[in-house]
Amino acid sequence: MDTQVIIVGAGPVGLTLAIDLGRRGVRCILLEQKAAPQFLPKMERCNARTMEIYRRMGLAQKIRDAGFPRDVPMDVFIVTSLVDPPLLHLPYPSVAQAQAEIASRNDGTLPLEPYQLISQYTLEPLLKSVADSMPTIDVRYGCEFQGFEQDQGSVRARVKRGSTIEELRADYLVGCDGGSSLVRRQLGIKLQGDANLMQFRQALYKCDDLFDRIPIGKGRHYHVADAQATFLIVQDSTKHFTLHSVVDTDADMATMFEKTVAMPVQYEMLSVGQWRQNLLLADKYSDGRIFLAGDAVHLVIPTGGLGMNSGVGDANDLSWKLAATLQGWGGQKLLESYEIERRQIGAHNVEASRQASRGRRAWRAMYKPNIRDNTPEGAETRANLTRVANVEQRKSNEMIGAELGYRYVGSPVIFAEDGEGPPHEFMTYVPTTWPGARLPHVWLVDGTALHDKIGDGYTLLRLAGSEANSAPLARSFAEFGAHFAVLDINEERPRELYGCDLLLLRPDLHVVWRGNSLPGEAGKLAALATGH
């Protein structure tokens, strides 16, 4: 074998997967057709769950240091221009404010890490520098992936570099190669759903003094109430901006920027491109030794910010399962569970994005050309649009349920409790330890986070002085060769929040099982958790 895992595509998802595999000791080759990361706008926010994942990888603070200033609010505005009084101002806390709120509350309803605005053209080079520094990862830019063959024991990938074509052999291959994924297409896997709902142009501008001069207030999104669905996004440097608008030509994007800003500024339009709104989900996430992650299997409208963040969730789920299988302790059902777990979340997030985009279309439908008129009719148009937007725009910006509240249902490596379990909600998050859910964040008495006490293997959490005999469970995990630890937390708050004395957690902090006493046959629980 040339390596253990070949990853096709070095966007944030492929890079995250490579880094997480690398830190688990798995050798991988990361292939990217581009010669280097490009200065093009795509995603611009890591949500709370993504930042929790990056915290466990030791990257959260690096990302914050490179991103949007921590003291700038994340407010959202609906405007007629940047100089007119806003129709609607939705305040959202800065990272510093969100961190202070998280530090002051201990009811499990908040994440351990708040969101972070960081542009993809900043995040990709940062992640690449981390991957480049790891001896387990071979990062290869300027390599065109041309196809693969697989058999029962390996995958062979054809790669063109310059005029040379070589064949690489690995145990597994993962396609993180975007919405037009060649890996997915070669597998014959179809995308189902709604394609090409709207087509926008997107332009990137450099304007050094605009952010400081915006008279209506600092924020991250400025939605323009017009007929072109225009919206302006502040990028992480606060010196760069992207504008999206439904216009006919690239040149129109300069006109729309000047119309939106509505005050004299010096700017440079760096790039213009087109993109389409899609709500699509792949029929399958894997085939044999080939796996797919990120936009290769789910394409969502950016409303709600669930695109790249869903892909990081895919990488987080797949990395430890690939490592477990390659290290010999993961059973057959462990890798099979990847598609079962992540495809349902992909479907869930497609629907969340659909709800958010419907909300945005609802308030935009209230637009009339008289919206700027100083007349009773113009005032009525503004009032109606604002009233609807105050409800509907929130669906794009308050997706905490989709971010934190997802859980894996019907997974063969999660213990199935009786009953339906808590519902999946998009906009509200109720902490739960129902098997399959992410363990809610809680602070300990010494000020540390319980999440930070949990290692990268399986963990039995013993609460409130429980003296349950963990030795049989430890022996069972040891027989499979899986890392297992016991964490005793004799404090009232975690026991009160989590609702039981014992929780079995897996490496990604999702709950496998919970109870007040261990089951009589510990071997069966260990076998289930490890995919045997």
C-alpha positions in Angstrom: 0.0 0.0 0.0 1.2 3.6 -0.8 -0.9 4.8 2.2 -3.9 3.8 4.3 -6.5 6.4 3.1 -6.6 8.5 0.0 -8.6 11.7 0.3 -9.7 13.4 -2.8 -10.3 17.2 -2.3 -8.5 19.6 0.0 -11.4 21.9 1.0 -12.2 22.3 4.7 -13.8 18.8 4.8 -11.0 16.9 3.2 -8.4 18.8 5.3 -10.3 18.2 8.5 -10.6 14.5 7.7 -6.9 14.2 7.0 -5.9 16.0 10.2 -8.2 13.9 12.3 -7.0 10.7 10.7 -3.4 11.9 11.0 -3.6 12.6 14.7 -5.0 9.1 15.2 -1.9 7.7 13.5 -3.5 6.9 10.2 -1.4 7.5 7.1 -3.2 9.3 4.3 -2.5 11.1 1.0 -4.5 14.2 0.4 -5.0 15.0 -3.3 -6.0 18.4 -4.6 -6.2 19.5 -8.2 -5.6 23.2 -7.4 -1.9 24.2 -7.2 -2.6 26.1 -3.9 -5.6 27.3 -1.8 -7.5 30.0 -3.7 -8.6 33.4 -2.6 -12.2 32.8 -3.4 -15.2 33.3 -1.1 -17.3 30.3 -0.2 -18.2 29.4 3.4 -17.6 32.1 6.1 -18.8 30.6 9.4 -17.8 27.7 11.6 -20.9 26.9 13.7 -20.8 26.0 17.4 -20.6 22.2 16.9 -17.8 22.6 14.3 -15.8 24.7 16.8 -16.3 22.0 19.5 -14.9 19.5 17.0 -12.0 21.7 16.2 -11.4 22.2 20.0 -11.0 18.5 20.4 -8.5 18.5 17.5 -6.5 21.4 19.2 -7.4 23.9 16.5 -10.1 26.1 17.9 -7.9 28.9 19.1 -5.8 29.0 15.9 -9.0 29.4 14.0 -10.3 32.2 16.3 -6.9 34.0 16.0 -7.2 34.0 12.2 -10.9 34.9 12.0 -13.3 37.7 12.6 -12.4 40.0 15.5 -13.7 38.5 18.7 -15.3 41.8 19.9 -17.3 42.6 16.8 -21.0 41.7 16.9 -22.5 39.1 14.5 -25.6 41.2 13.9 -27.9 40.8 10.8 -29.6 43.7 9.1 -32.3 44.1 6.5 -31.8 47.4 4.7 -32.6 49.4 1.6 -28.9 50.5 1.7 -26.1 50.8 4.2 -26.8 54.5 4.8 -30.6 54.3 5.3 -32.2 53.4 8.7 -32.4 49.6 8.7 -35.8 48.0 8.3 -34.8 45.2 10.7 -31.8 44.8 13.0 -31.3 41.4 14.6 -28.5 41.5 17.2 -26.3 38.5 17.7 -23.4 38.4 20.2 -19.8 38.7 19.3 -17.5 35.8 20.1 -16.4 37.5 23.3 -20.0 38.1 24.4 -21.0 34.5 23.5 -18.0 33.1 25.4 -18.9 35.2 28.4 -22.5 33.9 28.3 -21.3 30.3 28.0 -19.0 30.8 31.0 -21.9 32.1 33.1 -24.4 29.4 32.4 -24.3 25.7 33.3 -27.6 24.3 32.2 -26.4 22.3 29.1 -28.3 24.5 26.7 -25.2 26.2 25.3 -22.2 24.8 23.4 -18.8 24.7 24.9 -17.5 26.8 21.9 -19.5 29.6 20.2 -19.4 30.1 16.4 -16.5 31.8 14.6 -16.7 33.8 11.4 -13.7 32.8 9.2 -13.6 32.9 5.5 -12.9 29.7 3.6 -9.9 31.4 1.9 -8.5 31.9 5.4 -9.5 28.5 6.9 -8.1 26.4 4.1 -4.5 27.6 4.2 -4.6 27.4 8.0 -5.8 23.7 7.9 -3.3 23.0 5.1 -0.4 24.3 7.3 -1.5 21.9 10.0 -1.7 19.0 7.7 1.7 19.9 6.2 3.2 19.7 9.6 2.0 16.1 10.3 4.2 13.2 9.4 1.3 10.9 8.8 -0.2 13.2 6.0 1.2 13.5 2.5 -0.4 16.7 1.1 -0.3 16.8 -2.7 -1.6 19.9 -4.5 -1.6 20.1 -8.3 -2.7 16.5 -8.6 -5.7 15.7 -10.8 -7.6 12.7 -9.6 -8.8 10.7 -12.7 -10.6 7.7 -11.3 -10.3 4.6 -9.2 -10.7 0.8 -9.1 -11.5 -1.2 -6.0 -11.5 -4.8 -5.0 -12.1 -6.6 -1.7 -8.6 -5.7 -0.3 -7.7 -2.3 -1.7 -8.4 0.8 -3.8 -6.2 2.0 -6.7 -6.5 5.7 -7.7 -5.2 7.2 -10.9 -3.6 10.6 -10.4 -2.1 12.9 -13.0 0.6 15.3 -12.0 1.9 17.4 -14.8 2.4 15.0 -17.7 2.8 12.0 -15.4 0.1 9.6 -14.5 0.6 7.3 -11.5 -1.4 4.8 -9.6 -1.8 5.0 -5.8 -2.9 2.1 -3.7 -4.6 2.4 -0.3 -7.0 0.6 2.0 -9.8 3.2 1.6 -10.6 6.3 -0.5 -12.8 9.2 0.6 -14.3 11.6 -1.9 -14.4 15.1 -0.4 -14.4 16.6 -3.9 -17.5 18.8 -3.8 -20.9 18.9 -5.5 -19.6 17.7 -8.9 -17.7 14.9 -7.2 -16.0 12.6 -9.7 -15.8 9.9 -7.0 -19.5 10.0 -6.6 -20.2 10.0 -10.3 -17.8 7.1 -11.0 -19.7 5.1 -8.3 -23.0 6.0 -10.2 -24.5 7.5 -7.0 -27.3 10.0 -7.8 -28.2 13.2 -6.1 -32.0 13.6 -5.3 -33.9 16.7 -4.5 -34.3 20.2 -5.9 -31.6 21.6 -8.2 -31.0 25.1 -9.6 -33.7 26.8 -7.5 -32.1 30.2 -8.1 -28.9 31.4 -9.8 -26.8 34.2 -8.2 -23.7 36.1 -9.1 -21.2 36.5 -6.2 -18.4 39.0 -6.2 -15.6 39.6 -3.8 -14.5 43.2 -3.1 -11.6 44.8 -1.2 -12.6 48.0 0.5 -10.4 49.0 3.4 -12.5 51.6 5.1 -16.1 50.5 4.4 -16.6 48.5 7.6 -15.6 51.4 9.9 -17.8 53.8 8.0 -21.1 51.8 8.0 -23.4 54.3 9.8 -26.2 51.9 10.7 -24.1 49.6 12.9 -21.5 46.7 12.7 -22.6 43.2 11.8 -21.9 40.3 9.4 -24.9 40.2 7.0 -26.7 43.1 5.3 -29.7 41.9 3.3 -31.1 44.4 0.8 -34.8 44.6 0.4 -34.9 44.7 -3.4 -36.0 42.7 -6.5 -32.5 41.1 -6.9 -32.3 39.2 -3.6 -29.1 41.2 -2.9 -27.1 40.6 0.3 -23.7 41.8 1.5 -21.5 39.6 3.7 -18.6 40.9 5.8 -15.6 38.6 5.5 -13.2 37.8 8.4 -10.7 40.7 7.7 -13.5 43.3 7.7 -11.6 44.6 4.7 -13.2 42.2 2.2 -16.9 41.8 1.4 -18.9 39.5 -0.8 -22.1 40.5 -2.5 -24.7 38.1 -3.9 -27.4 39.3 -6.3 -29.5 38.0 -9.2 -28.2 40.1 -12.1 -27.5 39.5 -15.7 -23.8 40.3 -16.1 -20.6 40.4 -14.1 -20.4 44.2 -14.7 -23.8 44.6 -12.9 -22.1 43.4 -9.7 -20.1 46.7 -9.5 -23.3 48.7 -9.9 -25.1 46.6 -7.2 -22.2 47.1 -4.8 -22.2 50.8 -5.2 -26.0 50.9 -4.9 -25.9 48.8 -1.7 -23.1 50.8 -0.1 -24.7 54.1 -1.2 -21.7 56.3 -0.2 -18.5 57.1 -1.9 -15.8 54.5 -1.2 -12.6 53.3 -2.9 -13.0 49.6 -3.7 -11.6 46.8 -5.9 -13.8 44.0 -7.3 -11.4 41.0 -7.1 -13.6 38.2 -8.6 -17.0 37.4 -9.9 -18.6 34.0 -10.2 -22.0 32.3 -10.5 -23.6 29.8 -8.1 -26.9 28.0 -7.9 -29.1 27.2 -5.0 -29.5 23.4 -4.6 -31.2 21.2 -2.0 -29.8 17.7 -2.9 -28.9 14.5 -1.0 -27.0 11.5 -2.3 -28.7 8.2 -2.5 -25.7 6.6 -0.8 -22.6 7.7 1.2 -20.4 4.8 0.5 -19.7 1.8 -1.8 -17.3 -0.9 -0.7 -14.0 0.8 0.3 -15.1 4.2 -1.1 -16.7 6.8 1.1 -18.1 10.3 0.4 -18.3 13.3 2.6 -19.3 17.0 2.5 -20.8 18.6 -0.6 -20.2 15.3 -2.5 -23.2 14.0 -0.7 -25.3 17.0 0.4 -25.8 20.3 -1.2 -27.7 22.9 0.7 -28.6 26.5 0.3 -26.2 28.6 2.5 -29.2 29.9 4.6 -28.5 28.5 8.0 -24.9 27.8 7.4 -25.2 24.0 7.3 -23.1 23.2 4.3 -19.4 23.1 5.3 -20.4 22.5 8.9 -22.3 19.3 7.9 -19.2 18.2 6.1 -17.0 18.7 9.1 -19.6 16.6 11.0 -19.2 13.9 8.3 -15.4 14.0 8.7 -15.7 13.8 12.5 -17.9 10.7 12.3 -15.8 8.9 9.6 -12.3 9.6 10.8 -12.4 7.6 14.1 -14.3 4.7 12.4 -11.7 4.4 9.6 -9.0 4.5 12.3 -10.7 1.9 14.3 -11.0 -0.4 11.3 -7.5 0.1 10.2 -6.2 -0.5 13.7 -8.1 -3.8 13.9 -10.6 -3.1 16.7 -13.5 -1.8 14.7 -16.1 -4.4 13.6 -17.8 -4.6 10.3 -20.8 -2.6 11.4 -18.7 0.4 12.5 -17.9 1.6 9.0 -21.4 0.6 7.9 -22.8 2.9 10.5 -21.2 6.0 8.8 -23.8 6.1 6.1 -26.7 5.3 8.4 -25.7 8.0 10.9 -24.6 10.8 8.6 -27.1 10.4 5.7 -30.0 11.0 8.1 -28.2 14.2 9.3 -27.7 15.2 5.7 -31.4 14.8 5.1 -32.2 16.7 8.3 -30.0 19.6 7.3 -31.3 19.8 3.8 -34.8 20.2 5.3 -33.4 22.8 7.8 -31.9 24.7 4.9 -35.2 24.5 3.0 -37.1 25.9 5.9 -34.6 28.8 6.2 -34.7 29.6 2.5 -38.5 29.5 2.5 -38.4 32.0 5.4 -36.1 34.3 3.4 -38.3 34.0 0.3 -41.4 34.8 2.4 -40.1 38.2 3.6 -38.6 39.0 0.2 -42.0 38.4 -1.4 -43.2 41.4 0.6 -41.0 43.7 -1.4 -42.6 46.3 -3.7 -40.9 48.9 -5.8 -42.4 51.7 -3.6 -40.3 50.5 -0.6 -38.2 53.7 -0.6 -41.1 56.1 -1.2 -41.9 58.6 1.5 -45.6 57.9 1.1 -48.2 56.0 3.1 -48.0 53.2 0.6 -44.2 53.1 0.9 -44.5 53.1 4.7 -46.9 50.2 4.6 -44.6 48.2 2.3 -41.7 48.7 4.8 -43.9 47.8 7.8 -45.2 44.6 6.2 -41.8 43.4 5.0 -40.3 44.1 8.5 -43.1 42.3 10.3 -42.6 39.2 8.2 -38.8 39.4 8.2 -38.7 39.6 12.0 -40.1 36.1 12.1 -38.8 34.5 8.9 -35.2 35.8 8.8 -34.5 34.2 12.2 -34.9 30.8 10.5 -31.6 31.5 8.8 -29.7 32.8 11.8 -31.0 30.7 14.8 -30.3 27.1 13.8 -29.0 26.0 17.2 -31.2 22.9 17.2 -29.8 21.7 13.9 -26.3 22.5 15.0 -26.3 20.8 18.5 -29.5 18.7 18.8 -29.0 16.2 16.0 -28.8 12.5 17.1 -28.2 9.2 15.4 -31.3 7.1 15.1 -31.3 3.4 14.1 -27.5 3.1 14.2 -26.1 -0.4 14.7 -23.5 1.0 17.1 -25.9 3.0 19.3 -27.9 1.2 22.0 -31.6 1.4 21.1 -33.8 2.6 24.0 -37.5 2.0 24.1 -39.5 4.9 22.7 -39.1 7.5 20.0 -36.7 9.8 21.8 -36.7 13.6 21.7 -37.8 15.3 18.4 -35.3 16.8 16.0 -35.8 20.6 16.2 -34.1 23.1 13.9 -34.3 26.3 16.0 -34.4 25.1 19.6 -32.0 22.9 21.5 -33.0 20.9 24.5 -30.0 19.0 26.1 -30.4 15.3 26.2 -28.4 12.2 26.8 -30.7 10.0 24.8 -28.4 7.4 23.0 -27.1 8.8 19.7 -27.1 12.4 21.0 -24.1 14.7 21.5 -23.2 14.9 25.2 -24.3 18.3 26.5 -21.6 20.6 27.7 -21.4 21.2 31.4 -18.9 23.1 33.6 -17.3 21.3 36.5 -16.7 22.9 39.9 -13.1 23.7 39.2 -14.1 25.7 36.1 -13.0 23.1 33.5 -15.3 21.6 30.9 -16.4 18.0 31.2 -15.9 17.6 27.4 -12.2 18.4 27.9 -11.8 15.5 30.4 -12.9 12.9 27.9 -10.3 11.2 25.7 -10.3 10.0 22.2 -11.4 6.4 23.0 -14.5 5.0 24.6 -15.3 6.5 28.1 -17.6 5.3 30.8 -18.7 8.3 32.7 -19.6 7.5 36.3 -21.5 10.2 38.1 -22.6 11.1 41.6 -20.3 8.6 43.4 -21.5 5.6 41.4 -19.6 2.5 42.4 -20.6 0.4 39.4 -18.1 -2.3 38.7 -16.5 -1.3 35.3 -14.0 -4.1 35.2 -16.1 -6.5 33.0 -16.7 -3.7 30.5 -13.0 -2.8 30.5 -12.1 -6.4 29.8 -14.6 -6.7 27.0 -13.2 -3.5 25.3 -9.7 -4.8 25.8 -10.6 -8.1 24.1 -11.4 -6.1 21.0 -8.3 -3.9 21.3 -10.3 -0.7 21.8 -9.1 2.0 24.1 -11.4 2.4 27.1 -11.3 4.6 30.1 -13.4 5.3 33.2 -14.1 8.9 34.2 -15.5 9.5 37.7 -17.2 12.9 38.3 -18.6 13.1 41.8 -20.5 16.4 41.3 -24.2 17.2 41.5 -24.6 19.3 38.3 -23.6 16.7 35.7 -25.7 14.0 37.3 -28.7 16.4 37.5 -28.3 17.4 33.9 -27.5 14.0 32.4 -30.2 12.2 34.3 -28.5 8.9 35.1 -25.4 7.5 36.9 -23.6 6.0 33.9 -23.0 7.0 30.3 -20.9 5.2 27.7 -19.4 7.7 25.3 -17.7 7.1 22.0 -14.7 9.1 20.6 -16.9 11.7 19.0 -18.7 12.5 22.3 -22.0 10.9 21.2 -23.8 8.7 23.8 -23.7 5.0 23.1 -25.7 3.9 26.2 -26.9 5.2 29.5 -28.3 3.7 32.7 -28.0 3.5 36.5 -26.4 0.1 36.5 -24.3 -1.7 33.9 -25.9 -4.5 31.9 -25.2 -8.0 33.0 -23.5 -8.9 29.8 -20.9 -6.3 29.4 -19.4 -8.0 26.4 -22.6 -7.4 24.3 -22.4 -3.6 25.0 -18.7 -3.5 24.1 -19.4 -5.5 20.9 -22.3 -3.2 19.9 -20.3 -0.1 20.5 -17.3 -1.3 18.5 -19.3 -2.6 15.6 -19.0 -6.3 16.3 
